[in-house]
Amino acid sequence: MVDVAIVGAGQTKYGNHQSGMKGMWAEAAYNAFQSVDKDFEPKQIDEAYIGSVAFGGGQLGNTAALLTEHSGMKGIPVRRVENACASSGFALRDAWMAIKSGQADVVIAGGIEKMNDLTPERKRFWLGVSGDTEWERLAGLTFPGTYALMARRYFHEFESTHDDLVNISVKNHWHGLDNEMAHIRKDVSFDKAKNGFMVADPLTLYDCCPTSDGASCVILAADHVVKQFTDDPVWINGSAAASDYLALHDRPSITQLIATQNAAKKAYQMAGIEAHNIDLAEVHDCFTIAELLATEDLGFAKRGNGGKFARDGAGRRNEGDVCINPSGGLKSKGHPLGATGTGQTVEIFKQLRGEVEQSRQVRDAENALSHNVGGSGATCAVHVYGRNRNE
Amino acid sequence: MSEVQNFHGYLILSKSNSFTISSPYTVDGNRVFGHDSDYTTMAISIIKYLVSNEIEFTIASVDEKINFEVLQIATGIQLVENGQNLACGDDASVYLSSTEHSTIEVQNTPSTLMDVNLYRSMQMAWKTELDIRNISQGAYVSKQQYDESLSSRLSLIAQNDDKIIWPPRQMNSDGVTLSKESTNLSPKANVLTWTKLSAAGAPSEFAIRAPILGGLSTVMVEFDEGPRGVFLMVDDEDREPKIGDSVEFVVRMLYGQEGIVRYGTKARIHFG
């Protein structure tokens, strides 16, 4: 069966953008086109998959058609992919499958979200729309509250305290400090993160990702056309996804994400490697507790040891066995919902090719992983990447 | 002399065969409703009090200030030809009596002073929230969707499919269609975890009231029968919940949308 590689990747800076959706998407697509080492024309693209929650409702229908016709891709089959914050992780998987099926050779996977052009009053209506609206939302929960429920229960079940989450926040802000694409670039001390404004007890402001504008775009190619575009591709050696109960209260355990575990298991199996072979991972840290749980669910720490993993600084760049969130993660780099998944892939493409700012380059990285979660874990896409093709 | 008991955060007064349920709060010497109470929530609680204490009663009429549909779904009562009247007083009270007027005086019962500014702010917030022009611009639960699961929401009726299922589902994990609701969950459950969400992060349904209340507290609980659920807390101003706490369930006003009060079940820390 055909193998799939990434031959180009680009994104906008995450944060508050003056331009609207069309402008942001065009910028991300242009950056992706420009990143291709050899000659590349948008007309070579066969299909496009664009993840977006369509936050604010500005362009709910036919989003992908609008964006692609504004970026040199008019006429090809396109669609919006929606799976909450995992929208573009699933767009990436769909694009990968399109090539795997043999129906396409060059496919775009991307994502976009415009979040900061809404008034605070209107933004409220779009908070927490990806939980169980009928039961969780009407119990007063948006996602800070949902993840706070998970955090408090985790502290109860295992040897861990909020200090472990503070360590994650401090690490991710340090990782994102030199990332020119990051939304929040500032060094945050342990004390400052520990004593931040209480958003949802026990989670403070420093446990929560920001709401960001942003777009990201990656170009995938079938193995038999890769050489047309680059001699230095990044291979997608494993792609898997899973789902779970939407509402937290329907799950047997709220201190683990079964969808993550199932997707990771399949992705590792497909790639022929295990968690200890991963050098860097872009992990879905919408809240710090989400990263702690992910380190366990992805196999970097044993169940119940995620707190210790964070306490020991095991995920810090070039210090531990694996670098967790070298981009700064959602916490520092930002979280434009639909753009986050393929934004993780942009970071991995550049890290594995040695193209990020030298101060934050993960050394000698061969294998990487991206982990993109929708809601509180109802959907999850995991991809495993390699400098080398898993033949 | 009437006997006064605390029940569901209200005061129950009984004398011979008459019962009155009254708000514990007063403002400027007048008895007033709490933050999320009205005649309907008090009517539900008095019926539940009578049922839980195995006191026989029949109801012939219900005051029009009480939402009868909600009362009926929450309690299962049916009207009969010859019975008592469920009527509303002017002093945030509801009484069940055979005579037209309550014979129980509530003015001299214990009361809790409520801050007048807080009271007025909450009244104004509900008025704004219930304005017909206050419409959703994003996440939305339609009246039809809300009504579909109303019996599960108001009276905690669950499905029985070898194991107890709540909230309701259409199919079980084997893809077999489930029967309609058939069993009541326990009136108490244990706290598995909890949070207090700041006003800034509250869903839009609570956005007007949450800043006045200083945020919203939510608990996830586990019932003895197995199901878990999340509920807003009520009457928790003086004590935050703890994992392992026992909570009881009360029907209160949840939020207002398009001019309609949506009622729901909230959790209340159970002492003793």
Interface residues (C-beta under 8 A of the other chain):
Chain A: G56 G57 E121 R122 R124 F125 W126 L127 G128 V129 T133 E134 W135 E136 R137 L138 A139 G140 L141 T142 P144 G145 A148 L149 M150 R152 R153 H156 F197 M198 V199 A200 D201 P202 L203 A247 L248 H249 D250 I254
Chain B: S136 Q137 G138 A139 Y140 V141 Q145 Y146 S149 P167 L192 T193 W194 T195 K196 L197 S198 A200 G201 A202 P203 S204 E205 F206 A207 L216 S217 T218 M220 P227 R228 G229 V230 F231 L232 I243 L254 Y255 R262 G264
